[in-house]
Amino acid sequence: MSGARSSWVGTFLVMAVVSTVMATAIPGQAVSVEASAKSSVEASVEASGEVSGERFVRARAEVVVGGLRNPRDVQVQADGSLLVAESGRGPATPCPPPAGVGRNRCLGFSGSLYRVAGSSKGRVLTGLPSQQINQNYGTSVLTRIGGAVQAEAVGDGSYRISYGLSGLPSDRAGLGVGSGPLGTLSTSGGAVLGDLAVHELVHNPDAGNPGVTEVFSNPWGFAKDGQDFLVTDAGANDLVRVRPDGSTETVFAFPTNVRPTDNTPLQAVPTGIVRGQDGAFYIADMSGMHQGLSRIWRYVPGSTPTVFASGLTDVIDLAVAPGGDLIALSYGSGEPVNPGPGTLTRINAGTGATTPIPTTTSLKEPSGVAVTAQGDIYVTSNTQSNTDGVLLKFPAV
Protein backbone atom coordinates (compact mmCIF):
# COMPACT_ATOMS: atom_id res chain seq x y z
CA MET A 1 0.00 0.00 0.00
CA SER A 2 1.13 3.50 -0.69
CA GLY A 3 0.45 6.97 0.60
CA ALA A 4 -2.09 7.36 -2.19
CA ARG A 5 -4.20 4.59 -0.79
CA SER A 6 -4.02 5.78 2.77
CA SER A 7 -4.70 9.45 2.28
CA TRP A 8 -8.46 9.07 2.61
CA VAL A 9 -8.02 7.15 5.76
CA GLY A 10 -6.43 9.87 7.73
CA THR A 11 -9.91 9.67 8.99
CA PHE A 12 -10.98 6.21 9.89
CA LEU A 13 -8.59 3.53 9.08
CA VAL A 14 -5.10 4.41 9.94
CA MET A 15 -5.72 1.30 11.96
CA ALA A 16 -8.84 0.08 10.50
CA VAL A 17 -8.18 0.14 6.85
CA VAL A 18 -4.89 1.78 6.10
CA SER A 19 -2.21 4.02 7.28
CA THR A 20 0.37 6.37 5.78
CA VAL A 21 -0.45 9.83 4.50
CA MET A 22 -3.48 10.89 6.50
CA ALA A 23 -4.67 14.10 5.00
CA THR A 24 -8.14 14.17 6.51
CA ALA A 25 -9.52 13.89 10.02
CA ILE A 26 -13.21 13.18 10.43
CA PRO A 27 -14.68 15.01 13.42
CA GLY A 28 -15.28 12.75 16.39
CA GLN A 29 -18.65 13.92 17.68
CA ALA A 30 -21.12 11.31 18.87
CA VAL A 31 -23.75 9.91 16.55
CA SER A 32 -27.00 11.82 16.51
CA VAL A 33 -30.12 9.72 16.97
CA GLU A 34 -32.67 12.44 16.54
CA ALA A 35 -36.43 12.19 16.54
CA SER A 36 -36.71 13.83 13.16
CA ALA A 37 -39.73 13.88 10.91
CA LYS A 38 -40.51 10.77 8.92
CA SER A 39 -39.66 10.86 5.26
CA SER A 40 -42.38 10.34 2.69
CA VAL A 41 -40.80 7.00 1.83
CA GLU A 42 -40.91 5.89 5.47
CA ALA A 43 -44.51 6.98 5.77
CA SER A 44 -45.50 4.99 2.70
CA VAL A 45 -43.63 1.96 3.98
CA GLU A 46 -45.41 2.14 7.33
CA ALA A 47 -48.73 2.34 5.53
CA SER A 48 -48.19 -0.53 3.10
CA GLY A 49 -45.36 -2.60 4.59
CA GLU A 50 -43.67 -2.84 1.22
CA VAL A 51 -42.47 -0.83 -1.75
CA SER A 52 -42.29 -2.46 -5.19
CA GLY A 53 -42.79 -5.88 -3.60
CA GLU A 54 -39.83 -5.54 -1.21
CA ARG A 55 -39.87 -5.03 2.54
CA PHE A 56 -38.05 -1.89 3.61
CA VAL A 57 -36.94 -0.46 6.92
CA ARG A 58 -37.89 2.49 9.04
CA ALA A 59 -35.77 5.53 8.29
CA ARG A 60 -35.26 6.31 11.98
CA ALA A 61 -33.15 3.89 13.98
CA GLU A 62 -33.40 2.49 17.47
CA VAL A 63 -30.31 2.45 19.68
CA VAL A 64 -29.77 -1.18 20.65
CA VAL A 65 -26.45 -0.78 22.48
CA GLY A 66 -24.42 2.26 23.53
CA GLY A 67 -21.03 2.63 25.13
CA LEU A 68 -19.19 0.46 22.59
CA ARG A 69 -15.41 0.80 22.32
CA ASN A 70 -14.41 1.54 18.74
CA PRO A 71 -16.87 -0.99 17.30
CA ARG A 72 -16.23 -2.42 13.85
CA ASP A 73 -18.27 -5.14 12.17
CA VAL A 74 -21.54 -6.71 13.30
CA GLN A 75 -22.55 -10.21 12.22
CA VAL A 76 -25.72 -12.27 12.60
CA GLN A 77 -24.79 -15.62 14.15
CA ALA A 78 -26.28 -19.04 13.44
CA ASP A 79 -28.51 -18.79 16.53
CA GLY A 80 -29.86 -15.39 15.45
CA SER A 81 -27.80 -13.39 17.93
CA LEU A 82 -25.64 -10.44 16.91
CA LEU A 83 -21.90 -10.26 17.49
CA VAL A 84 -20.04 -6.94 17.42
CA ALA A 85 -16.25 -6.77 17.25
CA GLU A 86 -14.81 -3.97 19.38
CA SER A 87 -11.28 -2.83 18.58
CA GLY A 88 -11.02 -1.54 22.15
CA ARG A 89 -9.30 1.52 23.61
CA GLY A 90 -5.66 0.62 23.12
CA PRO A 91 -3.29 0.46 26.12
CA ALA A 92 -4.25 0.98 29.75
CA THR A 93 -1.55 3.64 30.15
CA PRO A 94 -1.00 6.74 27.99
CA CYS A 95 0.65 6.16 24.62
CA PRO A 96 2.98 9.07 23.80
CA PRO A 97 3.21 10.50 20.28
CA PRO A 98 6.53 10.20 18.46
CA ALA A 99 9.00 13.02 19.14
CA GLY A 100 9.18 13.94 15.47
CA VAL A 101 7.43 13.12 12.23
CA GLY A 102 6.58 9.44 12.27
CA ARG A 103 4.47 6.84 13.97
CA ASN A 104 4.36 5.35 17.46
CA ARG A 105 2.47 2.18 18.33
CA CYS A 106 1.32 0.97 21.75
CA LEU A 107 -0.36 -2.32 22.66
CA GLY A 108 -3.17 -2.92 25.10
CA PHE A 109 -5.75 -5.63 25.72
CA SER A 110 -9.01 -3.69 25.76
CA GLY A 111 -10.58 -5.32 22.69
CA SER A 112 -13.71 -7.42 23.08
CA LEU A 113 -16.70 -9.12 21.48
CA TYR A 114 -20.19 -7.88 22.37
CA ARG A 115 -23.22 -10.17 21.96
CA VAL A 116 -26.89 -9.22 21.63
CA ALA A 117 -29.41 -12.06 22.00
CA GLY A 118 -32.86 -10.63 22.53
CA SER A 119 -32.84 -8.76 25.83
CA SER A 120 -29.53 -10.37 26.82
CA LYS A 121 -26.66 -8.02 26.05
CA GLY A 122 -23.04 -7.94 27.11
CA ARG A 123 -19.42 -8.71 26.34
CA VAL A 124 -18.74 -12.40 25.90
CA LEU A 125 -15.00 -12.10 25.36
CA THR A 126 -12.57 -9.47 26.65
CA GLY A 127 -8.82 -8.94 26.76
CA LEU A 128 -8.28 -8.97 22.99
CA PRO A 129 -5.22 -7.13 21.62
CA SER A 130 -5.89 -3.45 20.89
CA GLN A 131 -3.34 -1.24 19.19
CA GLN A 132 -3.06 2.55 19.38
CA ILE A 133 -1.23 4.34 16.59
CA ASN A 134 -0.13 7.94 17.03
CA GLN A 135 0.88 9.49 13.72
CA ASN A 136 2.86 12.74 13.88
CA TYR A 137 2.73 14.78 10.68
CA GLY A 138 4.82 17.64 12.01
CA THR A 139 1.86 20.00 12.26
CA SER A 140 -0.64 17.63 13.88
CA VAL A 141 -0.91 14.24 15.55
CA LEU A 142 -3.69 11.80 14.72
CA THR A 143 -4.58 8.88 16.95
CA ARG A 144 -6.46 5.79 15.91
CA ILE A 145 -7.28 2.45 17.50
CA GLY A 146 -7.24 -0.94 15.80
CA GLY A 147 -7.73 -4.54 16.72
CA ALA A 148 -10.63 -6.94 16.21
CA VAL A 149 -12.52 -6.17 13.00
CA GLN A 150 -14.93 -9.07 12.44
CA ALA A 151 -15.89 -12.11 14.50
CA GLU A 152 -18.06 -15.19 14.38
CA ALA A 153 -18.99 -17.83 16.92
CA VAL A 154 -17.61 -21.29 16.16
CA GLY A 155 -20.24 -23.16 18.17
CA ASP A 156 -18.02 -24.64 20.84
CA GLY A 157 -17.78 -21.47 22.88
CA SER A 158 -14.86 -20.10 20.87
CA TYR A 159 -14.70 -17.48 18.13
CA ARG A 160 -12.89 -16.68 14.91
CA ILE A 161 -11.64 -13.12 14.67
CA SER A 162 -9.93 -11.04 12.00
CA TYR A 163 -7.54 -8.38 13.29
CA GLY A 164 -6.23 -5.24 11.62
CA LEU A 165 -2.56 -4.31 11.78
CA SER A 166 -1.74 -1.35 9.52
CA GLY A 167 1.78 -2.54 8.98
CA LEU A 168 3.91 -5.66 8.65
CA PRO A 169 5.14 -8.50 10.91
CA SER A 170 8.02 -6.33 12.15
CA ASP A 171 5.52 -3.70 13.39
CA ARG A 172 3.59 -6.42 15.17
CA ALA A 173 6.70 -7.89 16.75
CA GLY A 174 7.72 -4.45 17.98
CA LEU A 175 4.56 -4.27 20.09
CA GLY A 176 5.72 -7.14 22.28
CA VAL A 177 4.07 -10.13 23.93
CA GLY A 178 0.40 -10.64 23.06
CA SER A 179 0.46 -8.86 19.72
CA GLY A 180 0.50 -12.10 17.69
CA PRO A 181 -3.14 -12.04 16.49
CA LEU A 182 -2.81 -8.59 14.87
CA GLY A 183 -2.70 -8.90 11.08
CA THR A 184 -4.19 -12.39 11.14
CA LEU A 185 -7.34 -14.47 11.10
CA SER A 186 -7.18 -16.25 14.47
CA THR A 187 -9.23 -18.12 17.02
CA SER A 188 -10.17 -16.63 20.36
CA GLY A 189 -7.84 -19.17 21.91
CA GLY A 190 -4.90 -17.61 20.11
CA ALA A 191 -4.38 -20.10 17.26
CA VAL A 192 -3.48 -18.33 14.03
CA LEU A 193 -5.59 -19.66 11.16
CA GLY A 194 -3.88 -17.50 8.56
CA ASP A 195 -1.22 -14.77 8.76
CA LEU A 196 -2.14 -12.07 6.27
CA ALA A 197 0.72 -9.80 7.30
CA VAL A 198 3.27 -12.49 6.45
CA HIS A 199 1.46 -13.16 3.18
CA GLU A 200 1.80 -9.51 2.20
CA LEU A 201 5.46 -9.38 3.19
CA VAL A 202 6.32 -12.49 1.16
CA HIS A 203 4.11 -11.96 -1.90
CA ASN A 204 3.03 -8.28 -2.09
CA PRO A 205 0.42 -9.22 -4.74
CA ASP A 206 -0.51 -5.65 -5.75
CA ALA A 207 3.08 -4.56 -6.40
CA GLY A 208 2.43 -3.99 -10.09
CA ASN A 209 -0.54 -1.67 -9.56
CA PRO A 210 -0.10 2.03 -10.37
CA GLY A 211 0.61 4.10 -7.27
CA VAL A 212 1.66 1.16 -5.09
CA THR A 213 4.96 1.91 -3.38
CA GLU A 214 4.65 0.29 0.04
CA VAL A 215 4.31 -3.22 1.42
CA PHE A 216 1.48 -2.97 3.94
CA SER A 217 -1.16 -5.23 5.50
CA ASN A 218 -4.47 -4.51 7.22
CA PRO A 219 -6.81 -7.54 7.22
CA TRP A 220 -10.52 -6.76 7.31
CA GLY A 221 -13.47 -9.03 6.49
CA PHE A 222 -13.68 -12.79 6.07
CA ALA A 223 -16.14 -15.41 4.81
CA LYS A 224 -16.12 -19.19 4.86
CA ASP A 225 -15.71 -21.10 1.59
CA GLY A 226 -15.97 -24.80 2.34
CA GLN A 227 -13.06 -25.61 4.65
CA ASP A 228 -11.24 -22.44 3.60
CA PHE A 229 -11.67 -18.79 4.46
CA LEU A 230 -11.58 -15.84 2.12
CA VAL A 231 -10.10 -12.74 3.75
CA THR A 232 -9.88 -9.20 2.42
CA ASP A 233 -6.73 -7.24 3.16
CA ALA A 234 -7.54 -3.55 2.92
CA GLY A 235 -3.90 -2.59 3.20
CA ALA A 236 -2.58 -5.11 0.68
CA ASN A 237 -5.40 -4.62 -1.87
CA ASP A 238 -6.03 -8.31 -2.21
CA LEU A 239 -8.32 -11.23 -1.48
CA VAL A 240 -6.51 -14.11 0.22
CA ARG A 241 -7.56 -17.74 0.63
CA VAL A 242 -6.66 -19.28 3.99
CA ARG A 243 -6.54 -23.07 4.01
CA PRO A 244 -7.05 -25.40 7.01
CA ASP A 245 -3.30 -25.97 7.28
CA GLY A 246 -2.68 -22.24 7.68
CA SER A 247 -1.27 -21.76 4.20
CA THR A 248 -2.36 -18.69 2.25
CA GLU A 249 -2.92 -18.09 -1.45
CA THR A 250 -3.62 -14.90 -3.36
CA VAL A 251 -7.03 -15.13 -5.01
CA PHE A 252 -7.05 -11.67 -6.56
CA ALA A 253 -5.13 -8.42 -6.41
CA PHE A 254 -7.72 -5.68 -6.85
CA PRO A 255 -6.77 -3.26 -9.60
CA THR A 256 -6.19 0.40 -8.89
CA ASN A 257 -9.13 2.65 -9.69
CA VAL A 258 -8.71 6.04 -11.37
CA ARG A 259 -10.17 9.42 -10.47
CA PRO A 260 -11.55 10.61 -13.81
CA THR A 261 -11.01 14.32 -13.19
CA ASP A 262 -7.22 14.04 -13.16
CA ASN A 263 -6.37 10.34 -13.68
CA THR A 264 -5.06 10.05 -10.12
CA PRO A 265 -4.65 6.35 -9.18
CA LEU A 266 -6.83 5.28 -6.27
CA GLN A 267 -5.98 2.02 -4.60
CA ALA A 268 -8.93 -0.32 -4.17
CA VAL A 269 -8.95 -0.91 -0.37
CA PRO A 270 -11.18 -4.03 -0.26
CA THR A 271 -13.23 -4.29 2.92
CA GLY A 272 -16.53 -6.13 3.42
CA ILE A 273 -17.12 -9.60 2.00
CA VAL A 274 -20.29 -11.67 2.06
CA ARG A 275 -21.60 -14.79 0.35
CA GLY A 276 -24.73 -14.14 -1.67
CA GLN A 277 -27.73 -16.40 -1.99
CA ASP A 278 -26.45 -17.35 -5.44
CA GLY A 279 -23.30 -18.84 -3.88
CA ALA A 280 -20.99 -16.13 -5.22
CA PHE A 281 -18.95 -13.89 -2.95
CA TYR A 282 -19.43 -10.13 -3.05
CA ILE A 283 -16.60 -7.82 -2.02
CA ALA A 284 -16.68 -4.06 -1.47
CA ASP A 285 -13.83 -1.72 -2.27
CA MET A 286 -13.58 1.88 -1.07
CA SER A 287 -11.51 3.35 -3.94
CA GLY A 288 -10.12 6.34 -2.15
CA MET A 289 -13.32 7.65 -0.57
CA HIS A 290 -14.20 9.62 -3.70
CA GLN A 291 -17.83 10.02 -4.65
CA GLY A 292 -19.15 7.45 -7.07
CA LEU A 293 -15.94 5.40 -7.36
CA SER A 294 -16.54 2.60 -4.87
CA ARG A 295 -17.15 -0.81 -6.47
CA ILE A 296 -18.78 -4.12 -5.57
CA TRP A 297 -17.01 -7.17 -6.97
CA ARG A 298 -18.55 -10.60 -7.63
CA TYR A 299 -16.34 -13.65 -7.19
CA VAL A 300 -17.24 -17.20 -8.14
CA PRO A 301 -14.49 -19.54 -6.87
CA GLY A 302 -12.42 -20.77 -9.76
CA SER A 303 -12.98 -17.62 -11.83
CA THR A 304 -11.71 -14.05 -11.83
CA PRO A 305 -13.71 -11.46 -9.83
CA THR A 306 -15.68 -8.98 -11.91
CA VAL A 307 -17.31 -5.64 -11.05
CA PHE A 308 -20.96 -6.25 -10.19
CA ALA A 309 -22.04 -2.76 -9.13
CA SER A 310 -20.44 0.67 -9.27
CA GLY A 311 -21.27 4.34 -8.78
CA LEU A 312 -21.22 4.01 -4.99
CA THR A 313 -19.17 5.92 -2.43
CA ASP A 314 -16.84 4.54 0.22
CA VAL A 315 -18.53 1.15 0.79
CA ILE A 316 -17.07 -0.46 3.88
CA ASP A 317 -19.38 -3.43 4.47
CA LEU A 318 -22.00 -5.65 2.84
CA ALA A 319 -24.86 -7.84 4.03
CA VAL A 320 -27.52 -9.96 2.32
CA ALA A 321 -31.21 -9.11 2.69
CA PRO A 322 -33.83 -11.89 2.99
CA GLY A 323 -34.79 -11.60 -0.69
CA GLY A 324 -31.19 -11.92 -1.84
CA ASP A 325 -30.41 -8.26 -2.52
CA LEU A 326 -27.21 -6.81 -1.09
CA ILE A 327 -27.25 -4.06 1.51
CA ALA A 328 -24.18 -1.82 1.21
CA LEU A 329 -22.95 0.42 4.01
CA SER A 330 -20.96 3.51 3.03
CA TYR A 331 -18.59 4.99 5.58
CA GLY A 332 -19.16 8.44 4.10
CA SER A 333 -21.06 10.11 1.31
CA GLY A 334 -18.76 13.00 0.34
CA GLU A 335 -15.16 13.58 -0.61
CA PRO A 336 -12.12 12.86 1.60
CA VAL A 337 -11.95 16.40 2.98
CA ASN A 338 -15.61 16.23 4.02
CA PRO A 339 -16.85 12.62 4.04
CA GLY A 340 -20.20 13.47 5.57
CA PRO A 341 -22.63 10.92 7.01
CA GLY A 342 -22.68 7.27 6.08
CA THR A 343 -25.40 5.80 3.91
CA LEU A 344 -27.23 2.55 3.19
CA THR A 345 -27.91 1.27 -0.32
CA ARG A 346 -29.88 -1.69 -1.64
CA ILE A 347 -28.24 -3.48 -4.60
CA ASN A 348 -30.46 -5.65 -6.78
CA ALA A 349 -29.14 -9.21 -6.70
CA GLY A 350 -29.95 -9.80 -10.34
CA THR A 351 -28.98 -6.57 -12.05
CA GLY A 352 -26.62 -4.71 -9.70
CA ALA A 353 -28.91 -1.68 -9.80
CA THR A 354 -28.62 0.51 -6.71
CA THR A 355 -31.37 2.15 -4.66
CA PRO A 356 -30.63 4.45 -1.69
CA ILE A 357 -32.23 3.47 1.62
CA PRO A 358 -33.40 6.70 3.28
CA THR A 359 -32.39 7.26 6.88
CA THR A 360 -33.25 10.13 9.19
CA THR A 361 -30.85 8.85 11.84
CA SER A 362 -27.34 10.14 11.13
CA LEU A 363 -24.73 7.45 10.54
CA LYS A 364 -21.48 8.76 11.99
CA GLU A 365 -18.40 6.88 10.77
CA PRO A 366 -20.35 3.61 10.41
CA SER A 367 -18.35 0.43 9.97
CA GLY A 368 -20.48 -2.72 10.01
CA VAL A 369 -23.88 -3.80 8.70
CA ALA A 370 -25.94 -6.96 9.26
CA VAL A 371 -29.43 -7.97 8.17
CA THR A 372 -31.60 -10.47 10.04
CA ALA A 373 -33.97 -13.03 8.54
CA GLN A 374 -36.80 -10.62 9.36
CA GLY A 375 -35.18 -7.84 7.31
CA ASP A 376 -34.07 -5.67 10.23
CA ILE A 377 -30.85 -3.80 9.44
CA TYR A 378 -28.21 -3.32 12.15
CA VAL A 379 -25.37 -0.81 11.81
CA THR A 380 -22.40 0.04 14.02
CA SER A 381 -22.02 3.81 14.17
CA ASN A 382 -19.77 6.36 15.84
CA THR A 383 -17.06 3.76 15.42
CA GLN A 384 -14.14 6.06 16.19
CA SER A 385 -15.05 6.43 19.86
CA ASN A 386 -13.48 4.80 22.89
CA THR A 387 -16.73 4.88 24.85
CA ASP A 388 -19.63 6.14 22.71
CA GLY A 389 -19.91 3.67 19.83
CA VAL A 390 -23.45 2.47 19.14
CA LEU A 391 -25.29 -0.41 17.52
CA LEU A 392 -28.35 0.87 15.68
CA LYS A 393 -31.39 -1.03 14.44
CA PHE A 394 -33.47 0.02 11.47
CA PRO A 395 -36.58 -2.16 11.94
CA ALA A 396 -38.24 -3.76 8.94
CA VAL A 397 -41.87 -2.92 8.30
N, C-alpha and C positions, 0 to 999 in steps of 0.2 A: 504494500500500500504506500501511496505517496502523500505528500502534502495536499495535492489536489483533491484526493479522496476525502481527506479528513477535515478540510476547511469548513464544511457545513456542520461538522459535528462539534465545533467549538462549543456548541450548544449542549447536545445531549450525550453523545457517545464517545467522548474522549475515552471513556471506559466502556461504554455500552456498545458502541459500534465502531468507533475508530479513534485515531488520536493525533496527529501531528500539528498542522497549522490550524489553530482554532480561531477563526476570524470573528465568530459570532457568539454571543452569550444570550441565551433565552432568559428572560426575567424569571425569577423563581417564586412568584406569588402563588398562593394556594388556589386550587381549582374552585371555580365559582359554580355552585349548584343552586341557581336562582329559580324562584317560582315565577318564571316569565310566562307571558301569554302563549297559549297553544297556537301552533301554526295551522293554517288551513288544511295542510296534509294530515296533521295529527288529528284534527277534528273529524275529518272524513274517515280516517281509519277507525276512530272510536265509534263512529256511527255505523260503519259497515263491517268492521273487522277484517277487511281485506281491500287491496287495491290491485286491479288487474289480475285477480286470481291468486295473489300472493299475500301471506300474512306479513304485516309490518310491525314496527315497534313504536312505542310512545316516544315523542321527541324529547320529553323531559325525563331525566334519569332519577333513580332512587340511589341513595348512598347505602351500599351494603356493608362496607367496612371502611373505617377511617384509621388514621394513625399508622399506616404502612410505611416501611422504611425502604425508600427507593425501590418500589415495586417494579417488576418487569412484566413477564408474560403471565397470562392466566390460561389454564387448561381445564376442560371438563374431563373428569376421570370416569373410569368404567362404571363406577357406582353412582354416577350423577353428581358427585360433589365437585367443588371447584378448588383448584390448587394454584396459589399465587407464589411466584418466586420473588423473594425480596433480596436485593443485592446487599442490604444492610447499611451500616453507618461507618464502615471503615474501622480504624483502630480505636481502642478504648482511651488512648492518650493522644494529645494533639500531634498532628503530623505537620512538621514545618515545611514551608516552601523552600525550593532551592535558593541558594544565595545569589545566583545569577540566572541568566537565561538558561532554561532547561527544565527537567522534569524530576520530581521526587515522588517515590512510591512508598506507601506504608501499609502494612498488613494488619488486619484485625479479624475477629471471628464473630461478627454481628449479623451475618447473613442468616436467612431462615426461609422456611416454607410455611405458608399460611393456608389453612383449609377451611372451606365453608361447606357445611352439609346441613341444609335446612337452617334451623335456629342455632345449631352448634357451630361455633366459630372460634378459631384460635390457631396458634402456631403449633405445628406437629413436629417440627425439626428446627433446632437452633444451633448456633455455633459454627455456621458455614463460613468459609473464608470470604473476606470482604476487603477489597483493595481501595485505598484512596490515592488518587493521582493529583498532585499539585503541579500545574504547568505554569512556569514563569516566562512571560513573553517580553520582559524588560519594562513594559509599561503597565502591565496588569498580570494578575495571577488568577487562573481559573482552577477550580477544584471540582472533581467528579468522583463518584463512587461506582465501583463495579464488582461483580461477583456472580451469583446465581442469576441466570437469565430465563431458563425454562426448566420445568420439572414435571415428572409424571410418577404416579405410584406404580410400583411393580406388582403388588398384590400380596407380598409376604411381609409387609411392614416396612420395606425399604423403598428407596426412590432412585430414579435416574435424573441427573441434573447436568445441564450444559452451563459452563462458566465462561464469562468473558475474560480477556487478558489485556488487550491493547498493547501487545508487544511480542516478545519471543521467549523461548525457554530460559535464556540468560536473565531476562527481566524477572521472570517467575522465581528463578533460583535466588536472585538477589533479595527477595522478600523474606527468605528464611523458612524455618520449619512450619509446615502446615499449608504452604502455598501450592502444593502439588496439584490440586484439582483445577486451578485457574488455567484457562486455555484448553480444557479438555471436556469430553463427555465422560462423566464418572457416576459411580453409585454413591449413595449416601454413606455407605460404609467405607468409602475411600478408594475403592478399586477403579482404576482408570480403564474405561472401555475403549477410548480412542483419544490419542493426543494430537489435537489439531495444530497446536503450536509447533510441535516437532515436524508435522507434515509440511507446514509452511516453510520452515527453515530448510528442510531437505529438498523440497520440490519447487516451491515458489511458482505455482502453476500459472499465475497471471503476469509473469515477468515480461512477456512480449506485448502486453497491452500498452497503448499510448498513455503516457503520463504516469506510468508505474515506475517508481524509483526506489521503493523501500520494501523490504521483507517484513511482514507485519501480520499478526494473527489476532482475531477477536471473534471466537465462536459465538453463534447466536442460537438459531432454532434447530430442532431436530424432529425427525419422524421415522417411524419404524417401517422397514421394507423387508418382510420376511424375518430372517434371523439377523439382518443387517440394520444399521441406522444410517440415515442420510442427514448430514449436518451442514448447515450454512456457516461459512466463515465470512463475516462482514468485513474483516480487515484484510483477508487474503483474496477476496473476490471470487470465491469458488464454492462448489458443492462437493462434499467429501463423503465417500462411503466408508463406514466403519464396520468391519467384520467381527464375528464372535471371538476371533483370536487376537483382537486388538490391532490388526493391521489396517492401514488406511489406503484409500485409492481415490485419486481425483476423478470425479464424474464429469465436471464441467468447470471451466474457467469463464466466468461471465464477461462478455466483451464490454469494453469501455463505451459509454454513451457519449453523445456530443451535444453541447449547447448550440442550437442553430444560429443564435444571434452573432456568435463570434468563433464558432468551431472549437471552443474550449473542451478538452476531454474531461468527462465526468465518470469517475470510476463507479462501478455498479452498486457496491455495498449491498449484497444479498442478506436478507433478514428472515422474515417469517416463511415457514414451509408447512404445508398441510396436504394430506392426501384427500383428493376429491372422491365423490361418490362413483366416478367413472374409473377409479383405480389409478389415475395419473396423479403425480405430485405437482403442486402449484407453489411457486416460489416468488416472493416479492423482492424487488430491488429498489433502492432509494434514489439512485442516480443524482447525487449531489444536492438534493433538497430543492431543486429548481422546479417551478410550476410546470406541470404537464409532462414531465420527463420520466417519472417512475413507471416501471414495467412489471407485469406479472408474467412469469414464465411457466410453461407446461412441460413436464418431464415424464415421459413414459420410459421406465427402465429398459435399457437396451437400445435406446435411440438418443438423439441429440435434443436437448431442450429447445423449445421455440417460444417466441413471444406470443402470449395468449391475449393479453389486454394491455393497452397503453393509454397515454393521456392523463394519467393520475399524478398525484404529487406526494412524494415522501412516504410511500407505503412501508410500514414497519412490521405489520403482522396481518395474518389471514386466518379465517375460520370458514367452516362450511355450514350453511343454513340447512334446515330440514329438507327443503326441496332440492338441494344440490347446488344452489347458487353459492358463490363465494362472497364473504363479507370482508372488505379490506379496510384496515385502520391506517389512516395517515397521521404521522407524527405532527405535521404542520400543513398549512394550506397556502403559505406565501413563499417568499424567496428567503435565502439564507439570512439576510440581514433583518428580516421581520417575518419569521415563520408563521406566526398567527396560531389560531386554535387548530386542534386536530379535527379530522372529519371521518365519517363512515361512508362507505360506498358499497352498493350491491353490484356484483358482477354476474351477468347471466352465464350459467354453466354451459350453455350450448353455443352462444355467439360471442361471448366476451364483452358484450355491450355493458356500459356502466351507468348506474343510476344513483345519484346522491341520496343518502338517508338523512333527512332533516333532523337536527338536534337543537333544542333550545338550552340544553345544559352544555356549558363550555367544557371542551376537552383540552386540558392543559398538559402538554407534553405527554400524551398518552403513549403507551408502549405495547400493551397486550390486549387481544380481543378473543372472546370465546362465545360460542352460540350453543344453547341447550337444545334438546330434542323438542322442546316446546316453542322454540324460536326466540327466547329471551336472549338479548345481547349483553354481555358483560365486558367492561373495559377498565383497564387500570389507567388512572389519570394522576396528574401531579406527581409524575414518577421521578422527578429530580428533587425529592424532599426526604430528609432523614426521618421525619416524624409525621408528615401530613399527606402521605400518599393515600389514595382512595381506590376502592373497587366500586364501580358504578354498574347499575343494572338498568337497561332500557327494556321494559317489559313488552312482550308481544301482546297484540290485541287482535 
